[in-house]
Structure formats: structure tokens, C-alpha cells
Amino acid sequence: MNWVPDFVGPGSANAGSIDRSCHFLEMLMNRPAPPPAPQRLRPLLMALLATLTLAATWPLPATAAPSRGARSAGSQAAASTKARAPVTSQTQTSRQARREAMRQARIPTSQQPVKQIYTPAGRQLHYELPRPGGGRKPMVVTHQTTDRVPGHGRHWEAGPAKQPVRTDPLGRTRVSNDKAKVNHAR
């Protein structure tokens, strides 16, 4: 049994169009492949780099003169490394908020706490992270369900424990000002 249709034979009217189609397909298969992605993206990346370089050298607008009580640049840098405002974000659940606060404070979410404290105001988890030069760095993750500041809702705080270790009236370890704070809805 022959599976080739009758109208495709060499003497048929469609023979020329089929030959042209085969020639076109052969031409497509033999043409060089397009360049790899990095070669195609190089001109775009170079233009982006030139734009960023130009933006970095563009003069900034003048700022207002410092007030009488303003700090110098050196003391501002020292103050910013000493105590930063907490990073605040919002999530839906308490679990999401705790994990996000731990991520922001660079505490592995898979790490087990060395101690847990349960109080009427919430829960507190204690972790010990290795220090780069050796030793352990105490980290604290605290669930605040009743905050003393009016208007503050339920949230998790994570960060290094204050040194020397200080506690609040409920017996929880205080968290340093360099902490992450994540609010949650429920």
C-alpha cells in the first residue's frame, strides 16, 4: 500500500510548489543559529550601564542648611549603626509575621529555639547564632499581643538581645533597637 497521495507525484501540478517548500525548509535548516543570549543582551546592558553611570554623576539638588542642633556626618553614621528604626511590614497570619521577622533579622527559620517563654502578653523565642570570630550571639524573637504604645497592634519583633541582658516586667528579654518588626492581622 502506498501512503503518498497521488497529487504529489513528479508529474502532478503541485510538484513545483512542493519542491519550493522543500527548498525553503532546507534553507531554514542550514542557516546559522542566532547568537546566544549574552551576545544579544550585551548592547542593552551597555546602554543601561551608561545610563546609570550618567545618573550617578548628575548633580543632586541642594538641600536645606542644617539646623543648629544637627549632627555632623560622622556622628550620624555612628548613630545609624548603633540604633536604627525597626523595619516594619504587614502580613496576614502570626506564623507568616514570625518567619518574616526572623528573615529580616537574619535568623534561619529552620533553626530550633534554645528557650521559649510564654506570658500573657505573648511568646518569646531565644536563639543562639554563631559569631564570625567565634562564640554565640543571643537573638530574641518576641510576639507582642498587647503593646503598651496606643495604636500598636499585634506584631512580632526579632533582633539581638540587649546587652547586658535586661528583662521587662513580665520576665521577657528586651530586644535591641536594631530589630525587625512585622505586624499581622490575625
VOGU-3710 file (C-alpha; in Angstrom, 3 decimals, decimal comma):
1> mnwvpdfvgp> 0,000/0,000/0,000  1,407/3,410/-0,961  0,995/6,174/1,687  1,990/9,033/-0,628  -1,052/10,812/-2,097  -1,462/10,797/-5,871  -1,346/14,594/-6,277  2,270/14,773/-5,005  3,924/12,812/-7,790  6,577/14,290/-10,144
11> gsanagsidr> 4,117/14,852/-12,973  1,403/16,474/-10,860  0,503/20,165/-10,848  1,664/20,537/-7,221  5,183/19,239/-7,835  6,710/22,728/-8,262  5,214/24,123/-5,056  6,399/21,111/-3,074  9,905/21,499/-4,480  9,873/25,163/-3,457
21> schflemlmn> 8,658/24,240/0,055  11,392/21,656/0,429  13,980/24,185/-0,756  12,695/26,744/1,815  12,854/24,165/4,640  16,351/23,130/3,597  17,391/26,789/3,615  15,951/27,275/7,113  17,787/24,254/8,459  21,153/25,306/7,007
31> rpapppapqr> 21,125/28,937/8,151  23,361/29,863/11,109  21,820/29,747/14,575  21,029/33,046/16,332  23,717/34,260/18,733  23,431/33,132/22,345  21,533/35,339/24,789  24,563/37,127/26,334  25,658/38,416/22,896  22,172/39,697/22,131
41> lrpllmalla> 21,841/41,349/25,563  25,266/42,986/25,596  24,191/46,180/23,747  21,225/46,583/26,106  23,370/46,045/29,198  25,987/48,517/27,949  23,278/51,172/27,408  21,898/50,530/30,898  25,382/50,822/32,425  25,979/54,106/30,584
51> tltlaatwpl> 22,662/55,475/31,858  23,426/54,501/35,436  26,906/55,982/35,232  25,483/59,239/33,930  22,830/59,291/36,666  25,499/58,745/39,340  27,457/61,802/38,179  24,422/64,071/37,798  24,398/66,857/40,421  21,890/66,426/43,214
61> pataapsrga> 19,550/69,261/44,222  20,754/71,471/47,023  19,402/70,603/50,458  18,378/72,948/53,223  21,030/74,184/55,612  21,412/72,029/58,738  19,673/73,216/61,864  21,604/74,415/64,921  21,256/71,083/66,687  22,171/68,978/63,652
71> rsagsqaaas> 24,793/66,265/63,993  27,901/66,008/61,907  28,132/63,296/59,231  30,447/61,182/61,414  28,163/61,241/64,435  25,151/60,488/62,212  26,898/57,413/60,808  27,780/56,240/64,310  24,211/56,797/65,498  22,752/54,967/62,489
81> tkarapvtsq> 24,883/51,882/63,131  24,103/51,976/66,828  20,298/52,272/66,725  18,195/52,039/63,584  14,432/52,369/63,389  12,762/48,953/63,230  11,901/47,605/59,794  8,118/47,235/59,739  5,934/45,269/57,345  2,463/43,660/57,362
91> tqtsrqarre> 1,326/40,030/56,896  -1,909/38,097/57,293  -1,072/35,436/59,891  1,056/35,278/63,018  3,190/32,479/61,556  3,963/34,494/58,406  4,853/37,507/60,556  7,198/35,480/62,795  9,011/33,919/59,841  9,352/37,264/58,040
101> amrqaripts> 10,714/38,944/61,186  13,238/36,101/61,549  14,319/36,519/57,907  14,764/40,278/58,322  16,870/39,683/61,464  18,908/37,009/59,609  17,817/34,169/61,895  17,360/30,889/59,975  13,662/29,963/60,061  14,594/26,282/60,315
111> qqpvkqiytp> 16,680/26,794/63,466  15,244/25,472/66,733  14,995/27,883/69,690  17,174/27,200/72,748  14,468/28,569/75,085  10,791/29,599/74,954  8,870/31,853/77,333  5,065/32,114/77,439  3,485/35,211/79,055  0,049/36,866/78,968
121> agrqlhyelp> 1,491/39,408/76,516  2,728/36,785/74,056  5,517/34,321/73,411  9,280/34,790/73,225  11,793/32,519/71,475  15,544/32,603/72,207  18,147/31,616/69,602  21,924/31,478/69,625  23,668/32,242/66,348  27,387/31,658/65,768
131> rpgggrkpmv> 29,534/34,805/65,716  32,055/35,248/62,878  35,028/35,349/65,283  33,733/32,501/67,450  31,246/32,344/70,271  27,479/32,772/70,244  25,238/35,785/69,604  21,930/35,745/71,538  18,933/36,586/69,346  15,344/37,071/70,510
141> vthqttdrvp> 12,032/36,730/68,631  9,086/38,195/70,582  5,344/38,072/69,890  3,720/41,277/71,145  -0,033/40,772/71,562  -0,564/43,684/73,975  1,716/46,611/73,259  1,923/49,452/75,771  2,011/52,015/72,957  -1,525/53,068/71,971
151> ghgrhweagp> -2,405/52,205/68,387  0,187/49,449/68,029  -1,361/46,134/67,090  -0,219/42,536/67,309  3,270/42,023/65,883  6,499/40,010/66,029  9,881/41,592/66,783  13,204/39,910/66,058  16,726/41,061/66,741  19,733/40,808/69,039
161> akqpvrtdpl> 19,114/40,688/72,798  20,102/43,863/74,653  23,481/43,543/76,356  23,780/43,314/79,291  20,606/41,219/79,310  17,636/43,212/80,590  14,067/42,000/81,112  10,656/43,656/81,092  8,157/43,361/83,989  6,861/40,066/82,515
171> grtrvsndka> 10,341/38,481/82,550  10,950/38,663/78,782  14,387/39,596/77,449  14,477/43,038/75,845  15,254/43,269/72,127  17,754/45,891/70,935  16,589/48,866/68,885  18,207/47,296/65,798  15,281/44,935/65,232  12,741/43,851/62,656
181> kvnhar> 9,051/44,372/63,357  6,272/42,662/61,373  2,594/43,347/62,068  -0,082/40,717/61,442  -3,849/40,774/61,079  -4,868/37,646/62,955
//
